[in-house]
Amino acid sequence: MQTVQYAEATILLFDPKLAVRSQTRSILTVLGFKNFVEFQGLADIRTALSNQRVDLVILAVDKTDNGALRLVDDIRRQRCGQDPFMPILLTAWNSNLNALRPVVDSGADDVLLHPFSTAQMGERIDALVRCRKPFVVSEDYFGPDRRTTVARLAGAPPIMVPNALQARVLGQSELGPTPERIEETFLELRRFKLRNLSRRIWHIANSLKDALLDPTLPDRYDSELKKLGKSIHVYRKTLAADESSDMRSLCDALAAVVKKQIGKRPARRGLELLEQNALALRVASKLEHDQSVSKDADNAAIGREEAKVSNKISDVDPDLIRAVMG
């Protein structure tokens, strides 16, 4: 589908193979794009992103990863360019699932496999403009929301991020990236990460308590506790420097409980203490970072504990990127 507004947008196009890059550019030209910044190597892209505006990045990934995935990570972490939420489309030839996994997990918006048609490219770009996936952040992922509908409804709502391509194509500058919008979005994402981490921490602790009579629990107890400890450590690092002291105290108390349990056999009292501390952290996270607290079935247990936790709203984190990305 050719779109007249695409003529206003600028695409950064990378592919080390000139013939393939030319073919991709021809497809994009048919779609209505006119402005391209092309690269055969990755070395100059970082300088280009620092010195000029682009609305869409299209990068080719080869079988051995030519460095494109690291570039995506650097863009998302704002180590390259000024827009960490820049729309990014990756192209690849290898359809092997194992090879595609790091490509999908890179934080890019979409992956298009060669050979692709003009219509297929047009559909992907139109989706980036009209219905781009919102972003999520977890312990080990930052990028477009790939959760199923059920998982999405059960968790915290994803975050709509600035969209340079949408702003350019639709002529709505308020949708694009500005320093203020980028900072506000990172703040939302940090809150999202803390809510998700607290939910994961409580889920692990609650699952351990429910598994008290499981004969396999002693064999996996320490490994589960270490997994729990890792999530608590990430949570602690994600807290802003001026975060509520109550949050830090709850986090430190839970970490101390986990440390005491490592090397011991699972016991009812220890598991209950673990779950109670994890629940307190989850309640505090929900109160600290949500405007309101839902009372659905999933949060029924939390609702009973709300009165026990103080409700303080955190200030803006001065180091949002590190907090979100780790």
ABEGO torsion letter per residue (X at the ends): XBBAAAAABBBBBBBABAAAAAAAAAAAAAAGBABBBBBABAAAAAAAAAABBBABBBBBBBAAEAGAAAAAAAAAAGABEABAABBBBBBBABABAAAAAAAAAAGBABBBBOBBBAAAAAAAAAAAAABBBBBBBBAABBEBBABBAAAAAABBBBBBBBBAAAAAAAGBAAABBBAAAAAAAAAAAAAAAAAAAAAAAAAAAAAAAAAAABAAAAAAAAAAAAAAAAAAAAAAAABBAABBAAAAAAAAAAAAAAAAABGBBBBAAAAAAAAAAAAAAAAAAAAAABABBBABAAAAAAAAAAAABBBBBBBBBABAAAAAAX
